Amino acid sequence: MFINKIVSNKIKEIKNKYKKNLLSIFKFLSYKNLKRKISIIDFSKPYVFFENKIFSPLKGNIKNSELLSFLKSSNSKYVKSFSFLNSEKFFKNRKINFFLIKRISNKKFLMKDFLIDFIQIYEGCLNKFDYILLIKYIINSEKIKNFIKLIKFLKIIPILEIHKIKELFNIKKIKKFFIIGFNNRNISNFKEDFIKLIKFSKLINLNNIVSESSIKNINYVFKYYNIGINYFLVGENSIKNNFFNCEKKL
């Protein structure tokens, strides 16, 4: 499975960071950064994350012209945050891309780093991310609790992504402490399934759900916003010229 290859590579990256004794440095600098404030979220309009990446498993390489479309579309009033995939090997994203966008934008930032170790959380704090994504498929429940505790201590908002409704019950005792992302795409075969999102939304507080992936245009956002879902993470469709062409007024 594609995600398993990413995690295996991430384990190697982290081992190299520990060899360089970066954990103690990241930890020390993170604690000096605790004066930051947690983001205030406005639910009067849909809250859209636009994902920035150079390569997509479905689309292949992203053209420069498409990246310009991404930056143009991101000026929409609905785009509140950028999502950054921290994976050079699989998505061709380099950290320099993140720093360049951060320099020219005042939006919030979500870190997608296939998180499996505390050192990644400290690194996210140092890079001043506002949100950090955790993926239930690659982390056990005990680690999730510890990761969320640290993320909240560092004044960052955690988002836990799940792919199956049954994963929700494994984290039932702690779900009220973070935002839950539901991936509308099967991670095994990349097929879309919005029916599960509707079922899932009935099980928890709707204000805490992020609808992730397969969001083709702004009409998809309005459709699910109107049933109470507030957050939306837009992947490769964020680079489309026409994403907001059919925009309606709420």
C-alpha positions as CSV (number, residue, x, y, z in Angstrom):
1,M,0.0,0.0,0.0
2,F,1.2,3.5,-0.9
3,I,0.9,4.9,2.6
4,N,3.0,2.0,4.1
5,K,5.8,3.0,1.8
6,I,5.6,6.6,3.0
7,V,5.7,5.5,6.6
8,S,8.7,3.2,6.1
9,N,10.6,6.1,4.5
10,K,9.5,8.5,7.3
11,I,11.0,6.0,9.9
12,K,14.4,6.3,8.2
13,E,14.2,10.1,8.1
14,I,13.4,10.2,11.8
15,K,16.3,7.8,12.7
16,N,18.7,10.3,11.0
17,K,17.3,13.2,13.0
18,Y,17.9,11.3,16.2
19,K,21.4,10.5,15.1
20,K,22.0,14.2,14.8
21,N,20.6,14.7,18.3
22,L,17.9,17.1,17.0
23,L,15.2,16.0,19.5
24,S,16.7,17.9,22.5
25,I,17.3,21.0,20.3
26,F,13.8,21.0,18.9
27,K,12.3,20.4,22.3
28,F,14.2,23.2,23.9
29,L,13.3,25.7,21.2
30,S,9.6,24.6,21.2
31,Y,9.2,25.3,24.9
32,K,10.6,28.9,24.3
33,N,7.8,29.3,21.7
34,L,4.8,28.8,24.1
35,K,3.6,32.4,24.1
36,R,1.8,31.8,20.8
37,K,-2.0,31.8,20.9
38,I,-4.3,29.1,19.6
39,S,-6.2,30.0,16.4
40,I,-9.8,31.3,16.8
41,I,-12.1,29.5,14.3
42,D,-14.9,31.3,12.6
43,F,-17.7,29.0,11.6
44,S,-19.9,31.6,9.9
45,K,-18.4,30.4,6.6
46,P,-16.9,27.2,5.5
47,Y,-13.3,26.7,6.6
48,V,-11.3,25.5,3.7
49,F,-7.7,24.1,3.8
50,F,-5.9,24.2,0.4
51,E,-3.2,21.6,0.0
52,N,0.1,22.6,-1.6
53,K,2.1,19.8,-3.3
54,I,4.3,19.4,-6.4
55,F,3.2,15.8,-7.1
56,S,-0.1,13.9,-6.7
57,P,-0.5,10.0,-6.9
58,L,-3.5,10.6,-9.0
59,K,-2.5,13.6,-11.2
60,G,1.2,13.1,-11.4
61,N,3.5,16.2,-11.6
62,I,1.8,19.5,-11.0
63,K,2.6,22.1,-13.7
64,N,3.9,25.6,-12.9
65,S,0.7,27.1,-14.4
66,E,-1.4,25.0,-12.1
67,L,0.6,26.2,-9.1
68,L,-0.2,29.8,-10.2
69,S,-3.9,28.8,-10.2
70,F,-3.5,27.4,-6.7
71,L,-2.1,30.7,-5.4
72,K,-4.8,32.7,-7.3
73,S,-7.7,30.5,-6.0
74,S,-6.3,30.7,-2.4
75,N,-7.3,34.3,-2.3
76,S,-10.9,33.2,-1.9
77,K,-12.5,34.3,1.4
78,Y,-13.2,30.6,2.1
79,V,-9.6,29.5,2.1
80,K,-8.4,30.0,5.6
81,S,-5.4,27.7,5.7
82,F,-2.8,26.0,3.6
83,S,-2.0,22.3,4.1
84,F,1.6,21.3,3.5
85,L,2.6,17.7,2.7
86,N,6.1,17.3,4.2
87,S,7.4,14.6,1.9
88,E,10.0,15.2,-0.8
89,K,10.4,11.6,-1.9
90,F,6.7,10.9,-2.6
91,F,5.2,14.3,-3.2
92,K,8.3,16.3,-4.3
93,N,7.5,18.9,-1.6
94,R,10.6,20.6,-0.2
95,K,10.5,22.7,3.0
96,I,11.7,25.7,1.0
97,N,8.2,25.6,-0.8
98,F,6.5,25.9,2.6
99,F,8.7,28.8,3.8
100,L,8.2,30.7,0.5
101,I,4.4,30.4,0.8
102,K,4.5,31.3,4.5
103,R,6.5,34.4,3.7
104,I,3.9,35.8,1.3
105,S,0.8,34.6,3.0
106,N,-0.9,35.5,6.4
107,K,-3.0,32.3,6.3
108,K,-2.9,29.5,8.8
109,F,-0.9,26.3,8.1
110,L,-1.7,22.6,8.5
111,M,1.3,20.2,8.8
112,K,0.8,16.8,7.1
113,D,3.9,14.9,8.0
114,F,2.6,11.3,8.4
115,L,3.3,11.7,12.1
116,I,4.8,8.8,14.0
117,D,7.2,10.4,16.4
118,F,7.4,13.3,19.0
119,I,10.3,14.9,17.1
120,Q,7.9,15.7,14.3
121,I,5.6,17.6,16.6
122,Y,8.4,19.7,18.0
123,E,9.6,20.4,14.5
124,G,6.0,21.5,13.6
125,C,6.0,23.9,16.5
126,L,9.3,25.4,15.5
127,N,8.0,26.0,11.9
128,K,4.9,27.7,13.5
129,F,2.2,25.4,12.1
130,D,-1.3,26.1,13.5
131,Y,-2.6,22.6,12.9
132,I,-1.0,19.2,12.9
133,L,-2.6,16.1,11.2
134,L,-2.4,12.7,12.7
135,I,-3.5,9.5,10.8
136,K,-5.2,6.8,12.9
137,Y,-4.2,4.1,10.4
138,I,-0.5,4.5,11.2
139,I,-0.7,5.3,15.0
140,N,-2.0,3.3,17.9
141,S,-4.5,4.8,20.3
142,E,-2.0,5.1,23.2
143,K,0.4,7.1,21.0
144,I,-2.5,9.3,19.7
145,K,-3.4,10.3,23.3
146,N,0.3,11.2,24.0
147,F,0.7,13.0,20.7
148,I,-2.5,15.1,21.2
149,K,-1.5,16.0,24.7
150,L,1.9,17.4,23.5
151,I,0.3,19.1,20.5
152,K,-2.2,20.9,22.7
153,F,0.5,21.8,25.2
154,L,2.4,23.5,22.4
155,K,-0.7,25.4,21.5
156,I,-1.3,23.8,18.2
157,I,-4.7,22.3,17.1
158,P,-4.6,18.6,16.4
159,I,-6.6,17.0,13.6
160,L,-7.0,13.2,13.7
161,E,-7.7,11.6,10.3
162,I,-9.7,8.3,10.2
163,H,-10.6,6.2,7.2
164,K,-13.1,3.8,8.6
165,I,-16.1,4.5,11.0
166,K,-15.0,1.7,13.3
167,E,-11.7,3.6,14.0
168,L,-13.9,6.2,15.7
169,F,-14.8,3.8,18.5
170,N,-11.2,3.1,19.3
171,I,-10.7,6.7,20.2
172,K,-14.1,7.4,21.7
173,K,-12.8,8.5,25.1
174,I,-10.6,11.3,23.6
175,K,-12.4,12.4,20.5
176,K,-13.8,15.5,22.2
177,F,-10.4,17.0,22.6
178,F,-9.6,17.5,18.9
179,I,-10.9,17.8,15.4
180,I,-11.6,14.6,13.4
181,G,-10.8,14.4,9.7
182,F,-12.7,11.8,7.6
183,N,-11.0,10.8,4.4
184,N,-13.6,10.5,1.6
185,R,-11.1,8.4,-0.4
186,N,-10.2,4.7,0.3
187,I,-6.5,4.7,1.0
188,S,-6.1,1.3,-0.6
189,N,-7.7,1.9,-4.0
190,F,-8.3,5.7,-4.0
191,K,-12.1,5.2,-4.6
192,E,-14.4,8.0,-3.4
193,D,-17.2,7.4,-0.9
194,F,-19.2,10.3,0.5
195,I,-21.9,8.1,1.9
196,K,-19.6,7.1,4.8
197,L,-19.1,10.8,5.5
198,I,-22.8,11.3,6.1
199,K,-23.0,8.2,8.4
200,F,-19.9,9.3,10.2
201,S,-21.2,12.9,10.7
202,K,-24.2,11.5,12.6
203,L,-22.0,9.9,15.2
204,I,-20.1,12.9,16.5
205,N,-20.2,16.7,16.9
206,L,-20.4,18.1,13.4
207,N,-18.4,21.1,14.3
208,N,-15.4,18.9,14.8
209,I,-15.3,17.2,11.3
210,V,-13.0,17.9,8.4
211,S,-14.2,16.4,5.1
212,E,-10.9,15.4,3.3
213,S,-10.2,14.6,-0.3
214,S,-12.3,14.3,-3.5
215,I,-13.8,17.8,-3.0
216,K,-14.0,18.8,-6.7
217,N,-15.3,22.3,-6.4
218,I,-16.9,24.8,-4.1
219,N,-20.4,23.3,-4.7
220,Y,-19.2,20.2,-2.8
221,V,-18.2,22.5,0.1
222,F,-21.6,24.2,0.2
223,K,-23.4,20.8,0.0
224,Y,-21.8,19.4,3.1
225,Y,-21.5,22.8,4.9
226,N,-25.3,23.0,4.7
227,I,-25.7,19.8,6.7
228,G,-23.3,21.1,9.4
229,I,-19.8,20.1,8.4
230,N,-17.5,23.2,8.7
231,Y,-14.0,22.1,7.7
232,F,-12.9,21.0,4.2
233,L,-9.4,19.8,3.1
234,V,-9.0,20.2,-0.7
235,G,-6.2,18.2,-2.3
236,E,-5.1,18.2,-5.9
237,N,-8.4,20.0,-6.9
238,S,-7.1,23.1,-5.2
239,I,-5.0,23.8,-8.4
240,K,-8.0,23.9,-10.7
241,N,-8.8,27.2,-12.4
242,N,-12.5,26.6,-12.0
243,F,-12.7,25.5,-8.3
244,F,-14.5,28.7,-7.3
245,N,-16.2,29.5,-10.7
246,C,-19.5,28.2,-9.5
247,E,-19.3,30.0,-6.2
248,K,-22.6,30.8,-4.5
249,K,-23.4,33.3,-1.7
250,L,-24.2,31.8,1.7
